[in-house]
Amino acid sequence: MSTQSFDLVVIGAGPGGYVGAIRAAQLGLKVALVEKFPHLGGTCLNVGCIPTKALLESAKTWDKLQHINELGFEAGTPKFSWNKILGRKDKIVDDQRKGLRFLMKKNKIETFEGHGRIAGKGKVNVTLADGKTVMLEARNILIATGSRVRQLPFAKTNGKGIMSSDDVLFITEVPKTMAIIGGGVVGIEFASLFGRFGTQVTVIEAMAQILPSEDEETVKELTRCIKKQNVTIETGAKITAIEDKGKAGVVLTTADGSRTFEKVLVSIGREAVSDDIGLSTIGLTTERGFINVDLATYKTSVDGIYAIGDVIPTPMLAHTASAEAMNAAEVIGGKKPHKVHYDANPSAIYSYPEIASIGMTEKYLKEKGIEYKIGKAPFSPMAKAKIEDATDGFVKIIFEPKYREILGVHIVHARATEMIAEFSLGKVLETTVDEIAHTIHPHPTLSEAIMEAAHAALGAAIHM
């Protein structure tokens, strides 16, 4: 077994791992990056964020084509090729993979394609794809092993009739009917995707609200819109059995009886990948699969071992993992790291319309007895929203009444995920609604709804 030495070994090459590796290399550290799957980029690039959003963009285009005559065009009856849509998705993913390989070479990061396991203090044993092993000695180890789809114990996915979010990205044709178990972020995105391509989608959620962590008012608006996309939503429903009968379809049973669907997508969340990476060899334990760390430095209880991303109990979001990785790499590199502002950490849901948010919801504030006020503006009066044929939704700002500092922001709109960044920066800078209201926003833009909501918070709305 060969042995190589590094300042830092990163286990996992997702948006946490590769960002941490690059930042550490920029600081002059000798870095190794270990990834057990054939491609860098983790879940996000290969079977998550990027391919899903590529398909969602195709769905948005297809939806636009259905109303082409209203835009003043005549192009006959539009058609789509699912194979070409999948091909476009695959090309985007492949281009990003090549980009990551380039970045590793540019930053002189040595990559090892194999399963990395901690073999003791300062040691990572890598079982390569060909079965050979290599021992990496490291002054520091960064665990960035991410997460995987969670399975139903009584009906595990099979990649055929019963699919996971990984499987469905490679589905060979658009199904006529689909049940989606779980009304979380992933489930709702796929509901909006397939519904717009013509699938009759039924979302089955055990809780009283889909997207339970989001603001109730924004979810209500999204629900109103998504029901127009061949999507039926059932809340407070519990699945008791799923049986894949092959060509006869998948039988799904709830307390209300049994129904048959062409496909069933199981989307009940994700779980941390903290098993089989050698934690026990260094005495590191987990709670519910998560590794506990100091959120100022991302140090674990074991000296020289750090962890970030989905494997620690913080929001399971790619951009969160990247921010945590930057912090950890700077700590390891002997620099003073920038704080990760979790209260300004944006949530982004790419349904149609999208939902984006930061901070607290009304429900949370009521439960905690915290005083608050609201400024809200719809997109319907905005000229740019009419130009883009995207008038559904609103901007909702929740603020503290004394100093008018922002407590939470909730946007539902076709481009909500692009607009939330203004509030993320504002939250970091402790911006008030006064400052947003008196910041000049360009006309005509969708961002004017942000300014209008701030004016509304001050009792001086202009366009409503």
PyMOL commands that set and color helices and strands:
alter all, ss='L'
color gray80, all
select helices_A, chain A and resi 17-26+42-47+49-65+68-71+82-106+165-168+185-196+216-229+246-248+279-282+309-311+318-332+342-344+362-368+383-387+416-428+433-437+448-457
alter helices_A, ss='H'
color red, helices_A
select strands_A, chain A and resi 2-11+31-35+110-120+123-128+133-143+147-149+162-163+177-181+200-205+231-235+239-244+250-254+257-261+263-266+270-272+305-307+347-349+354-359+373-378+394-399+406-413
alter strands_A, ss='S'
color yellow, strands_A
deselect
rebuild
show_as cartoon
